[in-house]
Structure formats: structure tokens, C-alpha cells
Amino acid sequence: MVGLTPAGQANIVWFSPLSQNNKKSEKIVDGMFRRFQNDKGFASCRVIQFYEYPYGNENLIAECK
């Protein structure tokens, strides 16, 4: 997950290895988003993007603006 912040601020990156988790991608995205809403960095994000990284090939699977 990447939280895109305004220019000049560092973007926020969280990882949840799907290979070590037997849950579906949608369930992982929902859980990460719910936890991120309680994080202090949430207020500064303009866009939140969720990616899958199958062996170095990144795929955007969800985006919240």
C-alpha cells in the first residue's frame, strides 16, 4: 500500500506479503485500509493505492482518493 502525500512529504508505504497470507486480496486491502485510517499519516494522504507484487511485476489493484 502506498499513501501519496503532498509534494515535499515522504510517501507512506506499508507491506502485507500475500505469499504468507491465505486471505483474498480484497480482504487484505479492506483490513489495511481500516488500520491505516487510525494512523497519524492518514490525514496527510491525498491518494491511497494498493498493489500486488507478483515477482517484481507490480499491479495496481485498488485506489482511494
Wavefront OBJ file of the C-alpha trace (Angstrom):
o trace
v 0.000 0.000 0.000
v 1.239 3.465 -0.850
v -0.164 6.644 0.655
v 0.590 9.529 -1.706
v 1.230 12.726 0.235
v 1.582 16.352 -0.907
v 4.813 17.459 -2.587
v 7.741 17.707 -0.203
v 6.488 14.989 2.155
v 7.609 11.362 2.077
v 5.025 8.909 0.781
v 3.827 6.263 3.238
v 4.450 2.601 2.349
v 3.015 -0.449 4.123
v 3.582 -4.095 3.160
v 1.495 -7.224 3.683
v 3.109 -10.240 1.991
v 0.327 -12.104 0.189
v 2.531 -15.171 -0.165
v 2.459 -15.521 3.635
v -1.270 -14.849 3.939
v -4.066 -17.157 2.786
v -6.655 -14.374 2.565
v -8.024 -12.901 -0.674
v -6.594 -9.590 -1.875
v -9.873 -7.747 -1.211
v -9.884 -8.830 2.435
v -6.268 -7.716 2.894
v -6.981 -4.321 1.244
v -10.023 -3.789 3.490
v -8.024 -4.640 6.621
v -5.049 -2.459 5.701
v -7.303 0.489 4.827
v -9.223 0.140 8.104
v -5.970 0.093 10.131
v -4.466 2.951 8.117
v -7.438 5.195 8.904
v -6.255 5.148 12.541
v -2.668 6.056 11.599
v -1.458 9.646 12.062
v -0.274 9.737 8.411
v -3.768 9.091 7.048
v -4.803 12.759 7.258
v -1.906 13.887 5.053
v -2.598 11.401 2.212
v -4.336 12.548 -0.925
v -4.438 9.144 -2.657
v -4.016 5.611 -1.309
v -3.007 2.878 -3.749
v -2.853 -0.885 -3.218
v -0.535 -3.019 -5.328
v 0.185 -6.703 -5.798
v 3.820 -7.521 -6.448
v 3.989 -10.941 -8.117
v 7.729 -11.492 -8.516
v 8.615 -7.881 -9.329
v 5.651 -7.131 -11.608
v 3.532 -4.556 -9.766
v -0.216 -4.384 -10.427
v -2.489 -1.650 -9.054
v -5.489 -3.462 -7.570
v -7.303 -0.642 -5.718
v -7.159 3.119 -5.296
v -8.899 5.500 -2.866
v -8.901 9.267 -3.399
l 1 2 3 4 5 6 7 8 9 10 11 12 13 14 15 16 17 18 19 20 21 22 23 24 25 26 27 28 29 30 31 32 33 34 35 36 37 38 39 40 41 42 43 44 45 46 47 48 49 50 51 52 53 54 55 56 57 58 59 60 61 62 63 64 65
